[in-house]
Amino acid sequence: MTELPPLRDVIRRYGLSASKALGQNFLFDHQLLARIAKVPGSLDGAEVFEVGPGPGGLTRALLEAGASVVAVERDRRCIPALEELGGFFPGKLRVIEGDALEVDAPSLFTGKPHVVANLPYNVGTALLVGWLSAGWAPWWASLTLMFQKEVAERIVAEAGSDAYGRLAVLAQWRSTPRIAMTVHRSAFTPPPKVMSAVVHIAPADAPEGVRLPVLEGLTGAAFGQRRKMLRQSLKGVSGALAAMETLGMDTSRRAETVSVAEFVALARVLG
């Protein structure tokens, strides 16, 4: 394989710059990108779905790790640079110009891909919620995603912490998230105002007898008024207070004290 040109040279040649409107922040550090590509485990021969590749820094690392990559990029300025990269890895990179929120990702793969992405800040949480809310078992093998550090902490938060909320319950009731690494703001061009972190999420078996809409209704009501006692915040959820009594849960508690397992138990009673 012909040696890849430096990413900075590619960006300069195509006149690319990070778009604030698209939530872009570029990563150039090859060693850092290679570390991110290793988070899901071996990608040799694996399928990978990447959202928002930009000029292709992480894409390079994924391809070098042996993956076949489908990359969805909304910014058409980056498409020529990505297509050039594909020429160095024949048959290994498919580039789709479009909005990842509208792309039917499962239809792009024959098996279960790993999702690996430095997500645009402005759509990262929406994409994650969509992937976690889809049918189970999920269409993806794992998620390795870059977020603002504050969002990452919300995903892995435990009950009783300030970061604990609906996102933690959604991420943890049938999957296992962890913060794989933190990334200093200075690693990006341009540097964002906040620190970032890479979260790895592995799917797990869904608890039996629990429906997502019920769980979402519970957490929506509970955390929508998180400073109120549950006897107040859940009074609009039919059967919720009776379910708490059935489980021996104190209705004077607040949402942030209720563990994921307890929310799951409540949802199971409500059916």
Buried (B, 14 or more C-beta within 10 A) or exposed (E): EEEBEEBEEBBEEBEBEBBEEBBBBBBBBBEBBBBBBBBBEEBEEBBBBBBBBBBBBBBBBBBBBBBBBBBBBBBEBBBBBBEBBBEBBEEBBEBBEEEBEEBEBBEBBEEBBBBBBBBBBEBBBEBBBEBBEBEBEBBBBBBBBBBBBEBBBBBBBEBEEEBBBBBBBBBBBBBEBEBBBEBEBEBBBEEBEEBBBBBBBBBEEBBEEBEBEBBBBBBEBBBEBBEBBBBBBBBEBEBBBEBBEEEEBEBEBBBBEBBBEBBBBBBBBBE
